[in-house]
Amino acid sequence: MESKDLTVVIVTFKSEAKISNCLSSIPKQIPVIVVENSNNEKFKNEIKSKYANVHCILTGENKGYSVANNIGLSKVKTKFALVLNPDTILDKSA
């Protein structure tokens, strides 16, 4: 599988302190969709300014893990999707 075939989806809820390590561990050529279960515009703007490969979606309220994953997965345009939690750190050989 090539990186162009993969999108990472991460669901968060007030995970600002944890998610930066996760996002930094993902190769920059892989698109990432972060679904934040809130209306935190500051969080969205910080993600946008730090990570060019990341698209952040705000749900406006805590819709829960499953619904938020479905929101993120509905935006995937690649052949494969990898669902991660915001505290996951990928090994360089992953």
PyMOL commands that set and color helices and strands:
alter all, ss='L'
color gray80, all
select helices_A, chain A and resi 3-5+16-25+41-50+65-74
alter helices_A, ss='H'
color red, helices_A
select strands_A, chain A and resi 6-12+32-36+54-58+80-84
alter strands_A, ss='S'
color yellow, strands_A
deselect
rebuild
show_as cartoon
